[in-house]
Amino acid sequence: MATIEENVRNIWSRIEEAAQRSGREGEKIELVAVSKTVEPGRINEAIRCGIEIIGENRIQEAEGKFQEITEPVTKHLVGHLQTNKAKKAVELFDFIQSVDSERIACEISRRALDKGKVMDVLVEVNTSCEETKFGIEPEQALPLIETISKLEGIKIKGLMTIGLFSDDPEDTRPCFKRLKTFFEEVKSANVPGVEMKCLSMGMTSDFEVAIEEGSNMVRVGTGIFGLRSY
Ligand SMILES: *Cc1c(COP(=O)(O)O)cnc(C)c1O
Protein backbone atom coordinates (compact mmCIF):
# COMPACT_ATOMS: atom_id res chain seq x y z
CA MET A 1 0.00 0.00 0.00
CA ALA A 2 1.19 3.49 -0.84
CA THR A 3 2.29 5.80 1.98
CA ILE A 4 0.60 9.11 2.73
CA GLU A 5 3.65 10.86 1.36
CA GLU A 6 3.42 8.98 -1.95
CA ASN A 7 -0.30 9.66 -2.15
CA VAL A 8 0.12 13.38 -1.53
CA ARG A 9 2.81 13.57 -4.18
CA ASN A 10 0.65 11.62 -6.62
CA ILE A 11 -2.42 13.82 -6.06
CA TRP A 12 -0.35 16.99 -6.53
CA SER A 13 1.07 15.76 -9.82
CA ARG A 14 -2.41 14.86 -11.05
CA ILE A 15 -3.63 18.32 -9.97
CA GLU A 16 -0.76 19.89 -11.90
CA GLU A 17 -1.58 17.92 -15.07
CA ALA A 18 -5.29 18.71 -14.88
CA ALA A 19 -4.51 22.38 -14.26
CA GLN A 20 -2.28 22.48 -17.32
CA ARG A 21 -5.06 20.97 -19.42
CA SER A 22 -7.20 23.92 -18.37
CA GLY A 23 -4.42 26.43 -19.02
CA ARG A 24 -3.59 27.07 -15.39
CA GLU A 25 -0.89 26.26 -12.86
CA GLY A 26 -1.30 23.58 -10.23
CA GLU A 27 -0.02 25.98 -7.57
CA LYS A 28 -3.15 28.07 -8.03
CA ILE A 29 -5.25 25.14 -6.89
CA GLU A 30 -5.83 24.46 -3.21
CA LEU A 31 -5.84 20.92 -1.92
CA VAL A 32 -8.03 20.16 1.08
CA ALA A 33 -7.14 16.80 2.64
CA VAL A 34 -10.45 15.43 3.89
CA SER A 35 -9.55 13.61 7.07
CA LYS A 36 -12.89 12.32 8.34
CA THR A 37 -12.49 8.95 10.13
CA VAL A 38 -8.69 9.32 9.94
CA GLU A 39 -6.84 9.25 13.25
CA PRO A 40 -4.86 12.33 14.34
CA GLY A 41 -1.47 10.64 14.00
CA ARG A 42 -1.99 10.09 10.29
CA ILE A 43 -3.38 13.61 9.86
CA ASN A 44 -0.21 14.99 11.46
CA GLU A 45 1.78 12.85 9.07
CA ALA A 46 -0.09 14.32 6.08
CA ILE A 47 0.63 17.83 7.35
CA ARG A 48 4.32 16.96 7.60
CA CYS A 49 4.07 15.89 3.93
CA GLY A 50 2.98 19.40 2.98
CA ILE A 51 -0.80 19.37 3.50
CA GLU A 52 -1.88 22.88 4.54
CA ILE A 53 -5.66 22.46 4.76
CA ILE A 54 -7.67 19.63 6.27
CA GLY A 55 -11.42 19.08 5.98
CA GLU A 56 -13.74 17.39 8.45
CA ASN A 57 -17.46 16.81 8.14
CA ARG A 58 -18.60 16.19 11.71
CA ILE A 59 -18.32 18.60 14.63
CA GLN A 60 -18.14 15.95 17.31
CA GLU A 61 -15.41 14.00 15.58
CA ALA A 62 -13.41 17.16 14.87
CA GLU A 63 -13.65 18.29 18.46
CA GLY A 64 -12.16 15.06 19.70
CA LYS A 65 -9.36 14.96 17.17
CA PHE A 66 -8.26 18.57 16.86
CA GLN A 67 -6.61 18.59 20.29
CA GLU A 68 -4.24 15.93 19.00
CA ILE A 69 -3.45 17.69 15.76
CA THR A 70 -0.21 19.30 16.78
CA GLU A 71 1.08 20.36 13.37
CA PRO A 72 -0.05 23.79 12.06
CA VAL A 73 -2.91 23.52 9.57
CA THR A 74 -6.01 25.39 8.39
CA LYS A 75 -9.26 23.62 9.25
CA HIS A 76 -12.28 23.54 6.95
CA LEU A 77 -15.73 22.22 7.77
CA VAL A 78 -16.97 20.46 4.63
CA GLY A 79 -20.05 18.68 5.99
CA HIS A 80 -23.60 19.82 6.67
CA LEU A 81 -23.97 22.01 9.74
CA GLN A 82 -26.94 22.17 12.09
CA THR A 83 -27.74 25.44 13.86
CA ASN A 84 -27.25 23.92 17.31
CA LYS A 85 -23.64 23.09 16.36
CA ALA A 86 -22.79 26.50 14.90
CA LYS A 87 -21.14 27.75 18.07
CA LYS A 88 -18.77 24.76 18.22
CA ALA A 89 -18.12 25.03 14.48
CA VAL A 90 -17.03 28.63 14.86
CA GLU A 91 -14.70 27.68 17.70
CA LEU A 92 -13.13 24.73 15.92
CA PHE A 93 -12.87 25.77 12.27
CA ASP A 94 -11.22 28.51 10.23
CA PHE A 95 -13.49 28.12 7.23
CA ILE A 96 -16.99 26.70 6.67
CA GLN A 97 -17.67 25.36 3.17
CA SER A 98 -21.24 24.21 3.68
CA VAL A 99 -23.53 27.22 4.14
CA ASP A 100 -26.82 26.43 2.43
CA SER A 101 -29.50 28.43 4.24
CA GLU A 102 -30.13 31.85 5.68
CA ARG A 103 -30.78 30.26 9.04
CA ILE A 104 -27.35 28.63 9.32
CA ALA A 105 -25.60 31.71 7.93
CA CYS A 106 -27.25 33.92 10.57
CA GLU A 107 -26.28 31.55 13.34
CA ILE A 108 -22.65 31.28 12.20
CA SER A 109 -22.48 35.07 11.91
CA ARG A 110 -23.93 35.60 15.38
CA ARG A 111 -21.58 33.08 16.99
CA ALA A 112 -18.57 34.47 15.13
CA LEU A 113 -19.35 38.02 16.26
CA ASP A 114 -19.65 36.74 19.84
CA LYS A 115 -16.06 35.54 19.48
CA GLY A 116 -14.95 38.77 17.81
CA LYS A 117 -14.22 37.07 14.52
CA VAL A 118 -15.45 36.96 10.95
CA MET A 119 -15.89 33.46 9.52
CA ASP A 120 -14.94 32.77 5.93
CA VAL A 121 -17.64 30.69 4.24
CA LEU A 122 -18.60 29.12 0.94
CA VAL A 123 -22.17 28.72 -0.20
CA GLU A 124 -22.94 25.09 -0.99
CA VAL A 125 -24.95 24.66 -4.16
CA ASN A 126 -26.78 21.49 -5.20
CA THR A 127 -25.75 20.94 -8.80
CA SER A 128 -26.74 17.31 -9.11
CA CYS A 129 -30.53 17.63 -8.99
CA GLU A 130 -30.65 14.87 -6.38
CA GLU A 131 -33.11 15.40 -3.59
CA THR A 132 -31.03 13.65 -0.97
CA LYS A 133 -28.13 16.06 -1.11
CA PHE A 134 -27.48 19.17 0.90
CA GLY A 135 -26.84 22.49 -0.75
CA ILE A 136 -29.15 25.21 -1.98
CA GLU A 137 -30.86 24.94 -5.35
CA PRO A 138 -29.06 27.00 -8.01
CA GLU A 139 -32.10 29.26 -8.65
CA GLN A 140 -32.20 30.19 -4.97
CA ALA A 141 -28.50 30.68 -4.50
CA LEU A 142 -28.08 34.28 -5.70
CA PRO A 143 -30.95 35.62 -3.57
CA LEU A 144 -29.43 33.76 -0.60
CA ILE A 145 -26.01 35.25 -1.29
CA GLU A 146 -27.48 38.75 -1.54
CA THR A 147 -29.29 38.33 1.77
CA ILE A 148 -26.48 36.80 3.81
CA SER A 149 -23.78 39.06 2.36
CA LYS A 150 -25.11 41.69 4.77
CA LEU A 151 -24.24 39.63 7.83
CA GLU A 152 -21.21 41.06 9.59
CA GLY A 153 -19.88 37.85 11.10
CA ILE A 154 -19.38 35.98 7.84
CA LYS A 155 -17.48 36.67 4.65
CA ILE A 156 -18.58 34.86 1.49
CA LYS A 157 -15.51 33.61 -0.37
CA GLY A 158 -17.05 31.48 -3.09
CA LEU A 159 -19.04 28.36 -3.85
CA MET A 160 -18.88 24.65 -3.12
CA THR A 161 -20.62 21.65 -4.60
CA ILE A 162 -20.60 17.91 -4.23
CA GLY A 163 -21.06 16.54 -7.73
CA LEU A 164 -23.22 13.66 -8.71
CA PHE A 165 -21.91 10.34 -7.34
CA SER A 166 -20.94 8.05 -10.18
CA ASP A 167 -18.27 5.55 -11.19
CA ASP A 168 -17.65 7.63 -14.27
CA PRO A 169 -16.43 11.18 -13.57
CA GLU A 170 -17.70 12.24 -16.98
CA ASP A 171 -21.22 11.90 -15.55
CA THR A 172 -20.29 14.55 -13.00
CA ARG A 173 -18.79 17.01 -15.49
CA PRO A 174 -22.13 18.79 -16.19
CA CYS A 175 -22.51 19.51 -12.45
CA PHE A 176 -19.11 21.20 -12.40
CA LYS A 177 -19.83 23.11 -15.60
CA ARG A 178 -23.09 24.33 -14.06
CA LEU A 179 -21.37 25.56 -10.91
CA LYS A 180 -18.59 27.29 -12.84
CA THR A 181 -21.17 29.15 -14.96
CA PHE A 182 -23.05 30.14 -11.86
CA PHE A 183 -19.79 31.22 -10.16
CA GLU A 184 -19.13 33.63 -13.02
CA GLU A 185 -22.69 34.94 -12.80
CA VAL A 186 -22.34 35.69 -9.12
CA LYS A 187 -19.00 37.33 -9.78
CA SER A 188 -20.53 39.64 -12.38
CA ALA A 189 -23.39 40.46 -10.02
CA ASN A 190 -20.77 42.24 -7.86
CA VAL A 191 -22.62 41.76 -4.60
CA PRO A 192 -21.07 44.14 -2.04
CA GLY A 193 -18.85 42.33 0.47
CA VAL A 194 -18.79 39.11 -1.53
CA GLU A 195 -15.44 37.91 -2.78
CA MET A 196 -15.94 35.21 -5.45
CA LYS A 197 -12.54 33.61 -5.11
CA CYS A 198 -12.90 29.93 -4.23
CA LEU A 199 -14.62 27.39 -6.39
CA SER A 200 -14.56 24.21 -4.31
CA MET A 201 -15.42 21.18 -6.40
CA GLY A 202 -13.94 17.76 -7.00
CA MET A 203 -13.21 14.77 -4.78
CA THR A 204 -10.99 11.68 -5.18
CA SER A 205 -13.05 10.20 -8.00
CA ASP A 206 -13.59 13.38 -9.99
CA PHE A 207 -11.14 16.13 -9.03
CA GLU A 208 -9.35 16.14 -12.38
CA VAL A 209 -12.61 16.68 -14.28
CA ALA A 210 -13.53 19.39 -11.73
CA ILE A 211 -10.22 21.18 -12.33
CA GLU A 212 -10.72 20.97 -16.10
CA GLU A 213 -14.05 22.72 -15.51
CA GLY A 214 -12.49 25.50 -13.43
CA SER A 215 -12.24 24.26 -9.85
CA ASN A 216 -9.55 25.94 -7.78
CA MET A 217 -10.11 23.97 -4.58
CA VAL A 218 -10.35 20.18 -4.49
CA ARG A 219 -11.34 18.06 -1.49
CA VAL A 220 -9.54 14.73 -1.49
CA GLY A 221 -9.96 12.10 1.23
CA THR A 222 -9.47 8.52 0.05
CA GLY A 223 -6.85 9.53 -2.50
CA ILE A 224 -4.62 10.67 0.36
CA PHE A 225 -5.53 8.52 3.35
CA GLY A 226 -6.82 5.36 1.64
CA LEU A 227 -10.23 3.77 2.07
CA ARG A 228 -12.18 4.86 5.12
CA SER A 229 -13.21 2.28 7.70
CA TYR A 230 -16.26 3.41 9.64
C1 LIG B 1 -15.70 12.87 2.29
C2 LIG B 1 -15.80 14.13 1.54
C3 LIG B 1 -14.86 14.44 0.54
C4 LIG B 1 -13.72 13.52 0.14
O1 LIG B 1 -14.19 12.34 -0.43
P1 LIG B 1 -13.20 11.29 -1.12
O2 LIG B 1 -14.05 10.61 -2.09
O3 LIG B 1 -12.72 10.41 -0.04
O4 LIG B 1 -12.11 12.08 -1.73
C5 LIG B 1 -15.00 15.65 -0.11
N1 LIG B 1 -15.99 16.51 0.19
C6 LIG B 1 -16.89 16.25 1.14
C7 LIG B 1 -17.94 17.25 1.42
C8 LIG B 1 -16.83 15.05 1.85
O5 LIG B 1 -17.75 14.79 2.78
The ligand as an SDF file (V2000), in Angstrom:
LIG
                    3D

 15 15  0  0  0  0  0  0  0  0999 V2000
  -15.7020   12.8690    2.2920 C   0  0  0  0  0  0  0  0  0  0  0  0
  -15.7990   14.1260    1.5390 C   0  0  0  0  0  0  0  0  0  0  0  0
  -14.8580   14.4380    0.5410 C   0  0  0  0  0  0  0  0  0  0  0  0
  -13.7240   13.5230    0.1360 C   0  0  0  0  0  0  0  0  0  0  0  0
  -14.1920   12.3440   -0.4280 O   0  0  0  0  0  0  0  0  0  0  0  0
  -13.2000   11.2930   -1.1230 P   0  0  0  0  0  0  0  0  0  0  0  0
  -14.0510   10.6090   -2.0930 O   0  0  0  0  0  0  0  0  0  0  0  0
  -12.7180   10.4140   -0.0360 O   0  0  0  0  0  0  0  0  0  0  0  0
  -12.1070   12.0750   -1.7320 O   0  0  0  0  0  0  0  0  0  0  0  0
  -14.9970   15.6500   -0.1070 C   0  0  0  0  0  0  0  0  0  0  0  0
  -15.9860   16.5080    0.1890 N   0  0  0  0  0  0  0  0  0  0  0  0
  -16.8930   16.2480    1.1420 C   0  0  0  0  0  0  0  0  0  0  0  0
  -17.9450   17.2540    1.4170 C   0  0  0  0  0  0  0  0  0  0  0  0
  -16.8310   15.0480    1.8510 C   0  0  0  0  0  0  0  0  0  0  0  0
  -17.7450   14.7910    2.7800 O   0  0  0  0  0  0  0  0  0  0  0  0
  1  2  1  0
  2  3  1  0
  2 14  2  0
  3  4  1  0
  3 10  2  0
  4  5  1  0
  5  6  1  0
  6  7  2  0
  6  8  1  0
  6  9  1  0
 10 11  1  0
 11 12  2  0
 12 13  1  0
 12 14  1  0
 14 15  1  0
M  END
$$$$
